[in-house]
Amino acid sequence: MKWKIDREKCIKCGACVGVCPVMSLELKDEGIVNDLKKCIFCGVCEKVCPVGAIKVER
C-alpha cells in the first residue's frame, strides 16, 4: 500500500488532519506529513481532501 500527496495541489487546509482516525497526519510549513508507521491506509483523508491532492493506493 502507498500514500501519496501532490504538493502542487495541496492547499494546506488541514481537512485531512482532522479526520485521520489514528492521527498519522500533521500540517507543517511544508505541507501535510504522514507518519506511515501509524497510517492504516483507510482512505478517509483522500475522501475529504477538497482538491484531490491525496491518493491512497491499496
C-alpha positions in Angstrom: 0.0 0.0 0.0 1.1 3.5 -0.7 0.1 7.0 0.4 0.9 9.9 -1.9 0.3 13.6 -1.8 0.5 16.0 -4.7 2.2 19.0 -3.1 1.3 21.2 -6.0 -2.4 20.6 -5.5 -2.3 20.7 -1.7 -3.8 23.9 -0.3 -2.7 23.1 3.3 -6.3 23.3 4.6 -5.8 20.6 7.2 -9.1 18.8 6.5 -7.3 15.5 6.3 -5.5 16.0 9.6 -8.8 16.5 11.4 -10.4 13.2 10.2 -7.4 10.8 10.5 -8.6 8.1 12.9 -5.0 7.2 14.0 -3.6 10.8 14.0 -0.9 10.0 11.5 -1.2 13.3 9.6 0.4 16.6 10.6 0.2 20.0 9.0 3.7 21.6 8.8 5.1 24.6 7.0 6.0 22.4 4.0 2.5 20.8 3.9 1.0 17.6 5.1 3.3 15.0 6.6 2.1 11.4 7.2 3.7 9.1 9.8 3.5 5.9 7.7 4.2 3.8 10.8 0.8 4.9 12.2 -1.1 5.1 8.9 -3.7 2.3 8.4 -4.4 3.4 4.8 -8.1 3.7 5.4 -8.5 6.4 2.7 -10.6 8.9 4.8 -8.0 11.6 4.2 -8.3 11.0 0.4 -12.1 11.4 0.6 -12.2 14.7 2.5 -9.4 16.4 0.5 -11.2 19.3 -1.3 -8.7 19.4 -4.1 -7.9 15.7 -4.6 -4.3 16.1 -3.5 -4.1 12.8 -1.6 -4.1 9.3 -3.2 -4.2 6.1 -1.2 -3.2 3.1 -3.3 -4.2 -0.3 -2.0 
